Every structure is written in structure tokens, then in C-alpha cells.
Amino acid sequence: MKEETSNLFDQLLVMDAQQGDAKAMEKLVRRWQRRLWQHAFRLTADEQAAWDVTQQSWLGIIRGLRRLHDPANFRAWAYRITTNKSTDWIKKSNALKQVGIEEVRDPQHKEKKDTGIEELLEKLDMRKRVVLSLYYLEQLSIAEISLALNIPQGTVKSRLNSARKELKRLWQVHFE
């Protein structure tokens, strides 16, 4: 019941924000900022990049919000934008690394990673990591993931199954 109420509240905020209500947009940002940052962080595995990706995502969300026809799709739509911005960042980062530019990290912000699921997720192909993250960590349904990634539900199920198998294999290799 709480999740339905929360979803309804988000839809009302979206509708108000679409009409230009700045306070509604502010509330929407407060409600979703952390979730979108966490998703970006899981995909980029970089704290600062996740903040940059989240900021870019919000710019895209704000610019495109009036074109969102169904406020009920906000959640999947916001994750799609964040996923796309994360993918763009990863491609750019990999291109920079290929030409020899090393990533600079602030040692104060470096978190100690415990060996576990997060580390194993980073070893997965981006498409598998995204689908696992959206399904298990963000708790989107198959239909919402399909909408978020703009792929058929059957493809979501296939990637989810493949990702589970690979994650299980990595888990066994890592912990046995």
C-alpha cells in the first residue's frame, strides 16, 4: 500500500511539475536524487562520475518532462535517462583511458569496497549490470525495465537470466 501511495504522489508531482510548478519539481528532485545517484554509481563505479551523471540526468529530465505523456512512467523514464547518461560517461571514460589519460581520484573520497556483490556486478557486461541493477536493486518490474531500456520484455527476461547465470559463475569462482 505504501508503494502505491508513493507512486501516486510521484505522479501528482510530475503533473504539477509539467505545468511549471517549481516546488513540485523541487520535491521530485528530493525524492529521486538519491535513487538515481545510486543507480549511476552502480553503473559507473565512480562516486564523482555518479554525481555528474545524476546532474546531467536531471537536466534531461527537466527538459523532457513536459513530453512525458504518462506520469506513471516517470520512474522507468528517469532510470532510462540515468542509464543512458551513465553509458555515455563509461564510453567517454574508456575512450580517454585508451589514449592514455589516467583517471584522477581523490583519495579522501575513495570508499573501501568489501568483496561482494557490488564488486562482482562491476565485472559484468554493462547490459547485464543494468538489468540486474534495475530489477534487484531498484526493484523495477520486467515491464518497467523494458520501458526504461526501450527493449522488448522478452529481451529483458533473457538478459536477466543470462546475467544471473554469469553472476552465479563469478560468485562461485570468487568465493570457492
C-alpha positions in Angstrom: 0.0 0.0 0.0 2.8 2.4 0.9 4.5 1.9 -2.6 1.2 2.6 -4.4 0.7 5.8 -2.3 4.3 6.8 -3.1 3.8 6.2 -6.8 0.6 8.2 -6.8 2.4 11.1 -5.0 5.2 11.0 -7.7 2.6 11.1 -10.4 0.9 14.1 -8.9 4.3 15.8 -8.6 5.1 15.1 -12.2 1.8 16.5 -13.4 2.4 19.6 -11.3 6.0 20.0 -12.5 4.8 19.6 -16.1 2.6 22.6 -15.5 5.6 24.6 -14.4 5.3 24.3 -10.6 8.8 24.8 -9.3 8.1 23.5 -5.8 6.7 20.2 -7.3 9.9 19.8 -9.3 12.0 20.5 -6.2 10.1 17.8 -4.3 10.5 15.4 -7.2 14.3 16.0 -7.2 14.5 15.5 -3.4 12.5 12.2 -3.7 14.5 10.8 -6.6 18.0 12.3 -6.3 19.5 9.5 -4.1 17.9 6.7 -6.1 19.2 8.0 -9.4 22.6 8.7 -7.9 22.8 5.1 -6.5 21.9 3.7 -9.9 24.5 5.8 -11.6 27.1 4.8 -9.0 26.3 1.1 -9.6 26.8 1.5 -13.3 29.9 3.8 -13.3 31.5 2.5 -10.1 32.8 6.1 -9.6 31.4 8.4 -6.9 32.2 11.7 -8.7 31.0 10.3 -12.0 27.8 9.3 -10.4 27.2 12.8 -9.3 28.0 14.2 -12.7 25.7 11.6 -14.4 22.9 12.4 -12.0 23.2 16.1 -12.6 23.2 15.5 -16.4 20.2 13.2 -15.9 18.2 15.9 -14.1 18.9 18.3 -16.9 17.5 15.8 -19.3 14.5 15.0 -17.1 13.7 18.7 -16.6 14.0 19.5 -20.3 11.9 16.5 -21.3 9.3 16.3 -18.5 6.6 18.1 -20.5 6.9 15.4 -23.2 6.3 12.6 -20.8 2.8 11.5 -21.7 2.1 9.2 -18.8 3.2 10.4 -15.4 3.0 6.7 -14.2 6.0 6.1 -16.4 8.2 8.6 -14.7 10.2 6.0 -12.7 11.2 3.9 -15.7 11.8 7.1 -17.8 14.1 8.6 -15.2 16.1 5.4 -14.9 16.3 5.2 -18.7 17.8 8.7 -18.8 20.2 7.9 -16.0 21.2 4.6 -17.6 21.9 6.4 -20.9 23.9 9.1 -19.3 25.9 6.5 -17.3 26.6 4.6 -20.5 27.8 7.8 -22.2 30.1 8.5 -19.3 31.5 5.0 -19.4 32.2 5.2 -23.2 33.9 8.6 -22.8 35.9 7.3 -19.8 37.0 4.2 -21.7 38.0 6.3 -24.7 40.1 8.6 -22.5 41.8 5.6 -20.9 42.6 4.2 -24.3 44.5 7.3 -25.3 46.5 7.2 -22.1 44.7 9.7 -19.9 44.5 8.3 -16.4 41.5 9.0 -14.2 42.3 11.2 -11.2 40.6 10.1 -8.0 40.6 12.0 -4.7 41.9 9.5 -2.1 39.6 11.1 0.6 36.5 10.0 -1.4 37.7 6.5 -2.2 35.5 4.1 -0.4 36.8 0.8 0.8 34.9 -1.9 -1.1 34.1 -5.1 0.6 34.4 -8.1 -1.6 30.9 -8.9 -2.5 28.0 -8.4 -4.9 28.9 -4.8 -5.8 32.4 -5.9 -6.9 31.0 -8.8 -8.9 28.4 -6.5 -10.6 31.3 -4.3 -11.8 32.7 -7.3 -13.6 29.6 -7.9 -15.7 29.0 -6.6 -19.1 27.2 -3.2 -18.9 23.9 -4.5 -20.4 23.8 -7.3 -17.8 24.7 -5.0 -14.9 22.0 -2.5 -15.9 19.2 -5.1 -16.0 20.3 -6.7 -12.6 20.6 -3.3 -11.0 17.2 -2.2 -12.2 15.5 -5.4 -11.3 17.0 -6.3 -7.9 18.4 -3.0 -6.6 15.8 -0.5 -7.9 13.0 -3.1 -7.9 11.6 -2.2 -11.3 9.3 -4.8 -12.9 10.1 -6.5 -16.2 7.6 -4.1 -17.9 9.3 -1.1 -16.3 12.8 -2.3 -17.3 11.5 -2.9 -20.8 10.3 0.7 -20.9 13.4 2.1 -19.3 15.8 0.4 -21.7 13.5 0.6 -24.7 13.8 -3.2 -25.4 11.1 -5.9 -25.5 10.1 -7.7 -22.3 11.4 -11.0 -23.7 14.8 -9.4 -24.1 14.7 -8.2 -20.5 13.9 -11.7 -19.3 16.7 -13.2 -21.4 19.3 -10.7 -20.2 18.2 -11.1 -16.6 18.5 -14.9 -16.9 21.9 -14.6 -18.6 23.1 -12.0 -16.0 22.0 -14.2 -13.1 24.0 -17.2 -14.6 27.1 -15.1 -15.1 26.8 -13.5 -11.6 26.4 -17.0 -10.1 29.5 -18.2 -12.0 31.5 -15.2 -10.8 30.3 -15.8 -7.3 31.4 -19.4 -7.4 34.8 -18.5 -8.8 35.3 -15.7 -6.3 34.1 -17.5 -3.1 35.0 -21.1 -3.7 
